[in-house]
Amino acid sequence: MGRKKSAEKLKVVAVRVDPSIERRLRLLAETSGRKPSYFLQQLIEGGLGALEDAWLPADVLAQVRAGTVPEPSGSPSEPDLFGDMASED
C-alpha cells in the first residue's frame, strides 16, 4: 500500500478489542518490525469484502463493486462507534 494523496488521507477509527487480541497484534508487530496499524489495515482490507457480501443489499453491493461507494443515508440503524461506549463496560 503506497502513500495516499493529500485528498485521500487515511481516517482514524477506534476499536475495542479483547486484551488477548491486542497482545497478539503487538507481538506480531514487534516480531515483524511493522506497526500494529499495518496489520489492522491488512485485516480490514482482506475482510471488508466478505462483510459487504453478507450485509449489503445487492444494489448497494453492485455500486461498491463498480467503484462508486454511496454515501450512507440518514441515521445509522445502530449506534456509531462511540455512541454506546458507556453501555459496553
ZIURVEN-V626006 format. One record per backbone hydrogen bond with DSSP energy under -0.5 kcal/mol. CO is the residue of the C=O (numbers start at 1). NH is the residue of the N-H. Records with the same first field share a line. If there is no record, write none. Layout:
CO->NH, NH
This chain:
5->8
6->9
18->21, 22
19->23
20->24
21->25
22->26
23->27
24->28
25->29
26->30
27->31
28->32
29->33, 34
35->38, 39
36->40
37->41
38->42
39->43
40->44
41->45
42->46
43->47
44->48
45->49
47->51
48->52
49->53
50->54
51->55
52->56
57->61
58->62
59->63
60->64
61->65
62->66
63->68
64->67
67->69
68->70
80->83, 84
82->85
84->88
85->88, 89
86->89
